[in-house]
Amino acid sequence: QVQLVESGGGLVRSGGSLRLSCAASGRIFGSYDMAWFRQAPGKEREVVAEINFNGGRIDYSHAVNGRFTITRDNAKNTMFLQIGTQTPDDTAVYYCAVKPSGSHKYDYWGQGTQVTVSP
């Protein structure tokens, strides 16, 4: 069983930035793809950014408009999401997810970290 723990969320003002972290158990980042999702109150969960096993493929949702950066450090079993110039629309619970590179669905999820952006 893979364990994922998100951290780095909090309350920020509009225009501020945050760096989210996802720590995973085991040496799996070399063979697993990872992603950040978010779920705002009353809305469906949506994918924010994805990064494949070696960082060679990165995809961002259009909603983040170039403001987010996803990275991973396989030596430390850690993934990051740098969130810049935030707006209240970024308020959500952010989740870390992992899947085997050959899978089409994310099998492992963290508990989430809350990001709240004030005006």
Secondary structure, 3 states (H helix, E strand, C coil): CCCEEEECCEEEECCCCEEEEEEECCCCCCCEEEEEEEECCCCCCEEEEEECCCCCCEEECHHHCCCEEEEEEHHHCEEEEEECCCCHHHCEEEEEEEEECCCCCCCEECCCEEEEEEC
